Every structure is written in C-alpha cells, then in structure tokens.
Amino acid sequence: MTFELSEEHEHLRRVVRDFAESEIAPHAAEWDAAAEFPVATVRKMGELGLFGLPFSEAYGGMGGDFTSLCVAIEEIGRVDQALGITLEAGVGLGINPIYTFGTGEQKERWLPDLMAGRALAAFGLTEPDAGSDAAATRTRAVLDGEEWIVNGSKAFITNAGTELTSVVTITARTGPDEISAFLIPAGTRGFEVEPAYKKLGWHASDTHGLVFTDCRIPRENLLGTKGKGFQEFLTILDEGRIAIAALAVGMIQACLDRSVDYAKTRTTFGRPIGSNQGVAFPIADLQVQADAARLLTYRAAALKDAGKPIKQAAAVAKLYASEAAVAAARIATQVHGGAGFMETGPVARLYRDAKILEIGEGTSEVQRLVISRGLGLPVI
Ligand SMILES: Cc1cc2nc3c(=O)[nH]c(=O)nc-3n(C[C@H](O)[C@H](O)[C@H](O)COP(=O)(O)OP(=O)(O)OC[C@H]3O[C@@H](n4cnc5c(N)ncnc54)[C@H](O)[C@@H]3O)c2cc1C
C-alpha cells in the first residue's frame, strides 16, 4: 500500500499547475466579475489534453486513468473553481455517459471533438421538480416512427449553453415506470437554452435551464439501454462525486496556501498574526482537512481505477471534502479579516464558490443517505 501518487501523476500535477498559474490565475477574478465563460482558455485546456485524460486513445483520449483526471481537477480548482467545474462536468458528466454507454456510431460522432476540448457536452438529469429525487423526472420521450419526440424541461445544467456545447444528454420518461437517456444535439429544433442563471458563485461556469417542446431527435439518439437511463446516470454520478471531491481538495488547498501567506505577512500589535495561536491553529486545521480530503478522494479514485465498487467511497469522499471545503473557506476568510470580505481580496471568491460543493452532484444529505444505506441502515 502506498499513500503517494505515482511519479507520472505528480508530473501531470506540475504540468497542470503551471498551466493554471500562467493561463488561468491572472484572469480568474476578471472572468468571475464579468460572469464570463472563457472560451479561448477552455479550448487551451482541451489542447493540453485535459478533457481526454481518462479515456482511450481510440477516440482521441490520453489513455490515462481516473486518478489523473482528479489531479487535473484539483489543480485547476486550486486557482479557479469555475474552470474546475467546467472540466469536471465536461469530462465526468459530459463525455462519460457517451463513452460508457454510447454505441460505436455515437462515440465516433461525438467523442473526438469532446475529448479534444473543441466541443463540450452537458448532462441533464435535474428538473425543476426533480433534483435529489431525480427519479421524479417528468420530461417525456415518445417514439413516433423513426423519431423520439421530447417534451419537458431541465434545471441548472452545467456547460449547456456555451458556444462549444455540441450535445446534451438527458433523462426522459419513456413509459410509466421507465426512464431512458437521450442525446440532444445543440441547435435541434424545439430545444431551447434559457438565459444563464445569476449564481452565488462559479460565475465563470456556464449554467442554464433547458426546455424541450416537441423536440424531435432520430430514434438512434437513445443512449444506453431503453428503460435503464436512470440507473446508468446514477453510475455516472458515483464517478462524478469523486471528481467533485477533487475540486473540493483544490478549494481547501487554496484556502490553506492563502491563509499561510497572509498569516506570515499581516502584522497586528507589532507581530505577524500567525504568531497568535488563535490564528495559527485554525490554519493547522486546514492542513488536516486538506490531507484528509485528499486521502479520501484519491482512495476513491484508486478504487475506480482498480475496477472495484466505488459507491460508498465516492459518497464518503464527496461528503467529507465538500463540507471541509466550506469550513476551509470560512476559516480563510476569517484569517484575512476585512480583506477577506472584499471582492478585490484573495479569498472572497473562494467563500462564494465553496457552498455549491455541498449541493451539486448530490447534496450532503443525499451522500448521508447513500452512506447510511451502504451500512445497511433502514433509512428512507
Ligand atoms: C451551479 C449548479 C450546477 C449544476 N449542474 C448540474 C448539471 O450539470 N446537471 C444536472 O443534472 N444537475 C445539475 N445541478 C443540479 C444539482 O445536482 C441539484 O441542485 C441537487 O442535486 C439538489 O437538487 P435540488 O436543487 O432540486 O434540491 P432538492 O432536491 O429540492 O433539495 C432541497 C433540500 O432538501 C434536502 N433533501 C431533499 N430530499 C431529502 C431527503 N430525502 N432527506 C434529507 N434531505 C433531503 C436536500 O439535501 C436539500 O438540502 C446543478 C446545480 C447547481 C446549483
């Protein structure tokens, strides 16, 4: 057993960190303030191979593993959580369903551009009345000859309305007790992308509601097995939860780095604030949170790479890392005092960006449900 990543993973970490520091960090605050999705930079992430990291070279992937993806998400998330989620959702939610459940033809059509970052795919599970209870999906798809007719709506869908978005995979009811998944190409008639939401954080990330009105797609756009769309999407979410945990690790590390720097240089009463135990000890706690969240995340990623069951480990990692990230952002803000509350300061964006980690891809309550059930508890 080893608690260290391989030399290959550490090399990737250095490459992605250099990219993040030079191409993303200098602009992150500006994109956040303008709520701008930085298309050119996302394309550059694609050129670096980040969207193809864990996938086979047959479709243009990098032939790496899931752990590599987590390393990249952590490093991008350390400087910009909005671009971290763009990568996480693009790969974990966008490409993964097509890669895992797509037919040969569907893979040939969509994957090369997605893996190269020339295009983005989105994942539409949540609806206005079906979030945690995603099985309450109301969107319907009815077969009419050689076409499916889709009617319904989706809420809060990441990467759904960018100029790179080529396709959205959605779940829809195909019978009273049956949910299936479908590929809806961008620009299909009857597929409307609503204006972007105004969000508390993740301003530079793209999030939209989607509306389908008599939207016709070819019969062959069914993704995966008819009637199994919901279960198939849930397996995608298990993997996504590990990736969200990696994003949370990036957040905690950013809080730690900035707090250490500030506590060494900011002086009160003639000495650095870090000389006070009241400041130093919460920062020591940040180190503990970073280590614990990182170990849980990479344990879950290693299980995934070993082909072992991940449901429980993914929920544990996501729950711990996301709650630790929110606590870390609160500590970092406190360490920075008034400067922590200023948008021009180094941590206000972290504070706003942290909260969603406890909500997206299954809330903390849903993770506790999954973990309790995994323990055999009769929780409903
Ligand atoms: C910025 C952003 C991006 C997102 N991106 C995507 C995306 O790309 N694709 C996608 O499909 N979805 C996406 N989502 C949706 C996200 O996954 C849901 O918001 C989340 O799953 C919660 O669903 P909900 O908002 O409907 O909350 P609800 O399900 O209405 O829950 C409200 C509250 O009740 C709690 N709760 C509900 N049921 C229970 C229960 N049985 N026991 C205990 N507590 C319970 C929840 O934990 C929560 O605290 C995104 C959301 C946001 C905000």
Ligand as a Chemical Component Dictionary entry (heavy atoms), coordinates in Angstrom:
data_LIG
# 
_chem_comp.id                   LIG 
_chem_comp.type                 NON-POLYMER 
_chem_comp.pdbx_formal_charge   0 
_chem_comp.three_letter_code    LIG 
# 
loop_
_chem_comp_atom.comp_id 
_chem_comp_atom.atom_id 
_chem_comp_atom.alt_atom_id 
_chem_comp_atom.type_symbol 
_chem_comp_atom.charge 
_chem_comp_atom.model_Cartn_x 
_chem_comp_atom.model_Cartn_y 
_chem_comp_atom.model_Cartn_z 
_chem_comp_atom.pdbx_ordinal 
LIG C1  C1  C 0 -24.480 25.562 -10.189 1  
LIG C2  C2  C 0 -25.180 24.246 -10.345 2  
LIG C3  C3  C 0 -24.805 23.377 -11.360 3  
LIG C4  C4  C 0 -25.486 22.175 -11.534 4  
LIG N1  N1  N 0 -25.175 21.367 -12.607 5  
LIG C5  C5  C 0 -25.974 20.295 -12.889 6  
LIG C6  C6  C 0 -25.772 19.530 -14.085 7  
LIG O1  O1  O 0 -24.861 19.784 -14.882 8  
LIG N2  N2  N 0 -26.637 18.517 -14.346 9  
LIG C7  C7  C 0 -27.659 18.183 -13.512 10 
LIG O2  O2  O 0 -28.412 17.258 -13.829 11 
LIG N3  N3  N 0 -27.861 18.877 -12.350 12 
LIG C8  C8  C 0 -27.047 19.922 -12.035 13 
LIG N4  N4  N 0 -27.267 20.651 -10.886 14 
LIG C9  C9  C 0 -28.360 20.277 -10.013 15 
LIG C10 C10 C 0 -27.932 19.699 -8.662  16 
LIG O3  O3  O 0 -27.419 18.412 -8.830  17 
LIG C11 C11 C 0 -29.171 19.758 -7.753  18 
LIG O4  O4  O 0 -29.381 21.134 -7.450  19 
LIG C12 C12 C 0 -29.000 18.949 -6.488  20 
LIG O5  O5  O 0 -28.967 17.572 -6.781  21 
LIG C13 C13 C 0 -30.132 19.226 -5.483  22 
LIG O6  O6  O 0 -31.374 19.151 -6.079  23 
LIG P1  P1  P 0 -32.433 20.355 -5.852  24 
LIG O7  O7  O 0 -31.729 21.616 -6.154  25 
LIG O8  O8  O 0 -33.661 20.047 -6.608  26 
LIG O9  O9  O 0 -32.734 20.346 -4.301  27 
LIG P2  P2  P 0 -33.887 19.487 -3.571  28 
LIG O10 O10 O 0 -33.840 18.080 -4.035  29 
LIG O11 O11 O 0 -35.179 20.217 -3.720  30 
LIG O12 O12 O 0 -33.407 19.539 -2.064  31 
LIG C14 C14 C 0 -33.612 20.681 -1.225  32 
LIG C15 C15 C 0 -33.027 20.343 0.144   33 
LIG O13 O13 O 0 -33.721 19.221 0.724   34 
LIG C16 C16 C 0 -32.789 18.196 1.035   35 
LIG N5  N5  N 0 -33.444 16.893 0.814   36 
LIG C17 C17 C 0 -34.182 16.515 -0.249  37 
LIG N6  N6  N 0 -34.612 15.257 -0.096  38 
LIG C18 C18 C 0 -34.129 14.823 1.095   39 
LIG C19 C19 C 0 -34.209 13.597 1.825   40 
LIG N7  N7  N 0 -34.881 12.530 1.351   41 
LIG N8  N8  N 0 -33.587 13.510 3.030   42 
LIG C20 C20 C 0 -32.899 14.574 3.520   43 
LIG N9  N9  N 0 -32.774 15.737 2.874   44 
LIG C21 C21 C 0 -33.379 15.865 1.676   45 
LIG C22 C22 C 0 -31.624 18.390 0.091   46 
LIG O14 O14 O 0 -30.460 17.773 0.569   47 
LIG C23 C23 C 0 -31.545 19.905 0.068   48 
LIG O15 O15 O 0 -30.859 20.356 1.217   49 
LIG C24 C24 C 0 -26.545 21.823 -10.657 50 
LIG C25 C25 C 0 -26.894 22.693 -9.621  51 
LIG C26 C26 C 0 -26.243 23.885 -9.462  52 
LIG C27 C27 C 0 -26.695 24.819 -8.367  53 
# 
loop_
_chem_comp_bond.comp_id 
_chem_comp_bond.atom_id_1 
_chem_comp_bond.atom_id_2 
_chem_comp_bond.value_order 
_chem_comp_bond.pdbx_ordinal 
LIG C1  C2  SING 1  
LIG C2  C3  SING 2  
LIG C2  C26 DOUB 3  
LIG C3  C4  DOUB 4  
LIG C4  N1  SING 5  
LIG C4  C24 SING 6  
LIG N1  C5  DOUB 7  
LIG C5  C6  SING 8  
LIG C5  C8  SING 9  
LIG C6  O1  DOUB 10 
LIG C6  N2  SING 11 
LIG N2  C7  SING 12 
LIG C7  O2  DOUB 13 
LIG C7  N3  SING 14 
LIG N3  C8  DOUB 15 
LIG C8  N4  SING 16 
LIG N4  C9  SING 17 
LIG N4  C24 SING 18 
LIG C9  C10 SING 19 
LIG C10 O3  SING 20 
LIG C10 C11 SING 21 
LIG C11 O4  SING 22 
LIG C11 C12 SING 23 
LIG C12 O5  SING 24 
LIG C12 C13 SING 25 
LIG C13 O6  SING 26 
LIG O6  P1  SING 27 
LIG P1  O7  DOUB 28 
LIG P1  O8  SING 29 
LIG P1  O9  SING 30 
LIG O9  P2  SING 31 
LIG P2  O10 DOUB 32 
LIG P2  O11 SING 33 
LIG P2  O12 SING 34 
LIG O12 C14 SING 35 
LIG C14 C15 SING 36 
LIG C15 O13 SING 37 
LIG C15 C23 SING 38 
LIG O13 C16 SING 39 
LIG C16 N5  SING 40 
LIG C16 C22 SING 41 
LIG N5  C17 SING 42 
LIG N5  C21 SING 43 
LIG C17 N6  DOUB 44 
LIG N6  C18 SING 45 
LIG C18 C19 SING 46 
LIG C18 C21 DOUB 47 
LIG C19 N7  SING 48 
LIG C19 N8  DOUB 49 
LIG N8  C20 SING 50 
LIG C20 N9  DOUB 51 
LIG N9  C21 SING 52 
LIG C22 O14 SING 53 
LIG C22 C23 SING 54 
LIG C23 O15 SING 55 
LIG C24 C25 DOUB 56 
LIG C25 C26 SING 57 
LIG C26 C27 SING 58 
# 
